[in-house]
């Protein structure tokens, strides 16, 4: 399963543009990258993945994923930053920002419904 947070961090670490909603999320991704880079120090395989990130973004994504799997507390820290930033994101020009965290069998998000709506 692709984790949007991990992908955003790995993509940013690879020096690629990350499409995120608003400044709070961009700032959070930058902070998350800084924290991951600190964790990579002294881990030769992760440092090597980071060094070749521009040519092989999948390698750095794998390194980030392994780091988060190995340290659930660190994952929780990054998820808290990610969730807080998404909550602060705001819509401009009549746009919409929907934030959903957690698990659900069914989720419905709507905007500008005209007339009746029946959901069965």
N, C-alpha and C positions, 0 to 999 in steps of 0.2 A: 504494500500500500504506500502511495506517495504521500509524504507528510509535507504540506505547504511550507511550514516553518523551516524544516530542514532544507528543502529545496531553495527557499529564499536566502538562507544563510550561505549555503554552498555556492549559489550563483553569484552572490555579492562577493564572496571570498575569491571567486574565480575572476573577478574584475569585470563581470558582465552587468549590464543594467538590470535592475530588478523592478518589475512593475508592481507597485504596491499602492494602496489607497491612502494618500496624504502624508504629510510631514511626520506625524507621530510614528507611523509605521516605518518610514525610512530611517528615522532616528533610532528606533528600536532595533532594526536590522543591523545598523552600523554598530550599535552597542553589543549586540549578540555576536557579531563577527569578532569584535575586539576580545570578548570573553573567550570565544572558541580558540582564537589565535594564542591567547595566554595558556590555555589548556594544552595546546599542541606543543608548546615548548618542552624540549627534553624527550619528546616522543619521536624518534627518528623516522618511522614510517609515515606518521602524520605530517611532520615537517616536510618530508619529501613529496607527499601528496599536495600540500599547499604550494610548494615550489613549482610544481608542474600543473597547477590548477587551470591556468589559461589554456593549456593544450589539452588537458584531460579533466574537465569539470566533474565527471563521474567519480574520479578518484577522490577528490576532496569531499564530494557528497557522501561517499562510502565512509570516509574517515570521520566526518561529522556524525553520521548515523551510528558508527561504532562507539564514538565517544559518549553520545547520549544514551545508548543502550547500556554501556558500562557504568554510567553514573546517573541513576535516576534522580538524585537530588539536583544535579546540574541541569538535567532536562527540565525539571520542575521550575528552576530559576528562569530558564530561557522561555518556557511556555508562559510564565507569569508576565514577563516583559512583552511577549508577543500578544497575549490576550489584552493586557492593559492598553497597548498601543492601538489595537484594533477597536477597542471600546472608545478611545479618544478620537478616532478618525471621524472626519465630518464630510458631509456631502456638499458639493458646490454646484451651482448652475442647475438647480432642481434635480440633482442626482440623488441617489439613495445609497446608504451604507447599511447593510444588514450584517449583524454580528451574531453568530450562533456558535456556542461552545458546548461541548458535551456529546452525548449520544441520544439518539431518538429514532424511533421506527419511521416516523413521518414528520416532515417539516414543511410548512407552507409559508412562503413570504410573498406578500403582494404589495402593489402600489397602484394608486389611481384606479380602483375598481369602479366601474360605472354600471349601475343596475344591480340586479339580484346576483347572489352568489350562493351556490349549494355545493357543499363538499360532503360526499358520502364515503 
